[in-house]
Amino acid sequence: MRNDLRWWQTAVIYHIYPLSFSDSSGDGIGDLAGITSRLDYLRSLGVDALWLSPIYASPMVDHGYDITDHKAINPMFGTLADFERLVEEIRRRDMRLILDFVPGHTSDQHVWFQESRASLDSPKRDWYVWRDPGPEGGPPSNWMGYFGPSWTYDASTGQYYLHQHASMPDLNWRSPAVLEAMLGVLAFWLDKGVDGFRVDLIAAIIKDDQFRDEPVSTAYLEHRNPYYSLEHIHTLDQAQTHDVVRELRRKLDAYGDRVMLGELDPIPGLMSYYGAALDECHLPLNLHLQNTPWQADAVRRVVDAYDSALPPGAWPNWNVSNHDQSRVASRVGVHQARVAQMLLMTLRGTPIWYYGDEIGMTDVQISSVRMRDAMGHLAHGGIFSRDPARTPMQWDAGPNAGFSAPPEETWLPIAPDYETVNVAVQSEDPRSQLNLFRQLVALRRETPELRVGTYRSIDFEPNGVFAYERRHLDARVVVALNFRDADQCLDLASLAPDGDVLLSTELDRSGVEPLSGLKVRPNEGVVLRPVS
Ligand code: NOJ
């Protein structure tokens, strides 16, 4: 195995939405001590690093992405002492911790913004993006945010401020003082032993300094959010953004072996966020699989295109779900969720796994009365929200699914299927999805071809199977994933006469089989090693 690899290249990263992972205090809301109490479970999965969505002081309009103090823990999640204990316990288990870092905006309750809006000559006026009204007296540009219009008029100072998200004014990263303050935030957590950051909306840090209108886009027809009614040529992916990203990276590098993940929409420019000298994000997040139709040929096209577009030396990464999208088991169906699990754990690149997907949690229908997602209310009139993919982790068949002790109601409802879909039940079932996850992670860990090998897709007549080879030195494994609900017979004899089955998504198959007529059952994935 190559020994020049960094920990984040061979790690499996597990993404926790802290509100919903484990509640130790009984208030119906997840917390840091709850996460600490579940570390043995996480270690038992074989995952190496945890990424926590924001845990900082916040009025929670956007569940923590609206920050009022970047250096304080939200009391809802616990204290700084709880955080330090979490770090210590993570270390003890030889795991790593990645925090969310939200550079683009703060809460409008942040003292920086309060000072900024106090007067035109406030020393913090230029910490945010303020602008005189446009020629007609209205907003300075047509820019549109994720949660509706992105300019708000401030009557007391006669200017508009920019907020691409409701109640979260955009910071002005052209101000050196903002850069310095935010680098100080990184240093604060790095000094506490954090191993890296997932940087929120990294491509949106800098906006056009001439505030030009953006052209209308037809993407709105596909997406339900009015944000997509414009082509974001002046608010995303500006050349100067890369200067900022390099500054962030320099700060991390000063601390040694840390990692920077960048949240990026699947934009064509994604690869540019590795940096021309690989000096920007270690892992610009690749969300493509979340937006690709679940068909063998479509998935293959995306994987091939992404793999071949990687700049030399850049390390890939993959994920299939996160807190902003429908869960993978709801998008692809519960049977294909196992195939998706195998795909993620056998592709080339760091897998990033969303909590609960390992047991096949699905989206939970939430009535508009219980909807908690501001985007659901503001941008979608209560019709669509991100809540369904954010419900409490299902630990066991007990009250509140073992997430939280009653009598408190949990902050979002527990999924109706929790009595059968939960960690305790699946731990007892040798063929459960949870056990598949554990075995896949273990296989990846012990198989250099899967951890670090090259990737090459294999051609067939289109038949609903996506197959690829992972090769390291002289060794190789082959993965064949059946995306359809029907038997398929593959001729892989050009690779070798036989294949030794290392793992099937059904967890019931092993031994050597001829590759000239390899049978793959409906919704089955297999990993095998060609043998002569
Ligand atoms: C991206 C985060 O993933 C999302 O949850 C959040 O609403 C926005 N950034 C705003 O910070």
Residues whose N, C-alpha, C, O or C-beta is under 5 A from the ligand:
A	BS01	NOJ	D62 Y65 H165 D200 L201 D324
